Amino acid sequence: MVGRRVAKAVKFLLFAVLFVTVCGYVVMSLWNWLAPALFGLHVITFWQAVGLLILCKILFGGCRGRPGRHAYWTKRGMERWRNMTPEEREKVRKAFAGGCEPFSPPPDASKA
């Protein structure tokens, strides 16, 4: 059982290293092919390409992992919506019509 876990860990580590290597090489090659010719930028090394890849992941991809608690709340909200009567749904729609500000007055208060 322990040997199986170690084998999976080694396999995962090898695939991770292979993935980072291939992606880093692809980013470096594309950058060095396009960026200097199009924008007059400098040629980058492999490690700079890996760093650029990590930076892009942080800035544009976030640090998401598995679906968290938000998935539970989304599923729960959908279930509650399905179980509502048409009158309850209309009441919820009116409550959210005012916007997302936490202290915004309800839509009916502006008419008074």
DADALIN-V620767 format. One record per residue. N is the residue number from 0. RES is the residue in three letters. PHI is phi in whole degrees, 0 to 359 (NA if undefined). D_LAST is the distance of its C-alpha to the last C-alpha in Angstrom with 1 decimal. Layout:
n->N res->RES phi->PHI d_last->D_LAST
n->N res->RES phi->PHI d_last->D_LAST
//
This chain:
n->0 res->MET phi->NA d_last->71.1
n->1 res->VAL phi->293 d_last->70.9
n->2 res->GLY phi->298 d_last->72.9
n->3 res->ARG phi->292 d_last->70.4
n->4 res->ARG phi->294 d_last->67.5
n->5 res->VAL phi->296 d_last->69.6
n->6 res->ALA phi->298 d_last->70.4
n->7 res->LYS phi->295 d_last->66.8
n->8 res->ALA phi->295 d_last->65.9
n->9 res->VAL phi->295 d_last->68.7
n->10 res->LYS phi->298 d_last->67.7
n->11 res->PHE phi->298 d_last->64.1
n->12 res->LEU phi->298 d_last->65.2
n->13 res->LEU phi->296 d_last->67.6
n->14 res->PHE phi->294 d_last->64.9
n->15 res->ALA phi->296 d_last->62.4
n->16 res->VAL phi->296 d_last->65.1
n->17 res->LEU phi->298 d_last->66.0
n->18 res->PHE phi->298 d_last->62.4
n->19 res->VAL phi->296 d_last->61.8
n->20 res->THR phi->297 d_last->65.1
n->21 res->VAL phi->296 d_last->64.5
n->22 res->CYS phi->296 d_last->60.9
n->23 res->GLY phi->298 d_last->62.1
n->24 res->TYR phi->295 d_last->64.9
n->25 res->VAL phi->296 d_last->62.8
n->26 res->VAL phi->298 d_last->60.2
n->27 res->MET phi->299 d_last->63.1
n->28 res->SER phi->295 d_last->64.9
n->29 res->LEU phi->295 d_last->61.9
n->30 res->TRP phi->299 d_last->60.9
n->31 res->ASN phi->292 d_last->64.5
n->32 res->TRP phi->276 d_last->64.9
n->33 res->LEU phi->261 d_last->61.7
n->34 res->ALA phi->300 d_last->60.2
n->35 res->PRO phi->296 d_last->63.4
n->36 res->ALA phi->287 d_last->64.0
n->37 res->LEU phi->276 d_last->60.5
n->38 res->PHE phi->242 d_last->59.0
n->39 res->GLY phi->72 d_last->62.1
n->40 res->LEU phi->274 d_last->61.2
n->41 res->HIS phi->281 d_last->63.8
n->42 res->VAL phi->286 d_last->65.4
n->43 res->ILE phi->247 d_last->64.2
n->44 res->THR phi->269 d_last->66.1
n->45 res->PHE phi->300 d_last->65.6
n->46 res->TRP phi->292 d_last->64.0
n->47 res->GLN phi->293 d_last->61.6
n->48 res->ALA phi->294 d_last->60.6
n->49 res->VAL phi->296 d_last->59.9
n->50 res->GLY phi->298 d_last->57.9
n->51 res->LEU phi->296 d_last->55.9
n->52 res->LEU phi->298 d_last->55.4
n->53 res->ILE phi->295 d_last->54.1
n->54 res->LEU phi->299 d_last->51.8
n->55 res->CYS phi->295 d_last->50.3
n->56 res->LYS phi->298 d_last->49.8
n->57 res->ILE phi->293 d_last->47.9
n->58 res->LEU phi->286 d_last->45.8
n->59 res->PHE phi->253 d_last->45.0
n->60 res->GLY phi->260 d_last->45.9
n->61 res->GLY phi->72 d_last->44.6
n->62 res->CYS phi->242 d_last->46.4
n->63 res->ARG phi->287 d_last->45.3
n->64 res->GLY phi->239 d_last->47.7
n->65 res->ARG phi->288 d_last->47.3
n->66 res->PRO phi->301 d_last->44.0
n->67 res->GLY phi->262 d_last->42.4
n->68 res->ARG phi->295 d_last->39.8
n->69 res->HIS phi->300 d_last->37.2
n->70 res->ALA phi->295 d_last->39.2
n->71 res->TYR phi->297 d_last->38.9
n->72 res->TRP phi->292 d_last->35.1
n->73 res->THR phi->295 d_last->34.9
n->74 res->LYS phi->297 d_last->37.2
n->75 res->ARG phi->294 d_last->35.3
n->76 res->GLY phi->296 d_last->31.9
n->77 res->MET phi->297 d_last->33.5
n->78 res->GLU phi->295 d_last->35.1
n->79 res->ARG phi->296 d_last->31.8
n->80 res->TRP phi->298 d_last->30.1
n->81 res->ARG phi->295 d_last->33.0
n->82 res->ASN phi->274 d_last->32.8
n->83 res->MET phi->279 d_last->29.1
n->84 res->THR phi->280 d_last->28.1
n->85 res->PRO phi->302 d_last->26.2
n->86 res->GLU phi->293 d_last->23.1
n->87 res->GLU phi->293 d_last->23.4
n->88 res->ARG phi->297 d_last->24.0
n->89 res->GLU phi->296 d_last->20.8
n->90 res->LYS phi->297 d_last->18.8
n->91 res->VAL phi->293 d_last->20.7
n->92 res->ARG phi->301 d_last->20.0
n->93 res->LYS phi->294 d_last->16.2
n->94 res->ALA phi->295 d_last->16.6
n->95 res->PHE phi->269 d_last->18.8
n->96 res->ALA phi->290 d_last->16.8
n->97 res->GLY phi->286 d_last->15.0
n->98 res->GLY phi->118 d_last->18.5
n->99 res->CYS phi->257 d_last->21.1
n->100 res->GLU phi->295 d_last->20.0
n->101 res->PRO phi->292 d_last->20.3
n->102 res->PHE phi->245 d_last->17.5
n->103 res->SER phi->286 d_last->14.9
n->104 res->PRO phi->291 d_last->11.3
n->105 res->PRO phi->296 d_last->10.9
n->106 res->PRO phi->302 d_last->9.8
n->107 res->ASP phi->288 d_last->7.0
n->108 res->ALA phi->290 d_last->5.5
n->109 res->SER phi->288 d_last->5.6
n->110 res->LYS phi->281 d_last->3.8
n->111 res->ALA phi->281 d_last->0.0
//
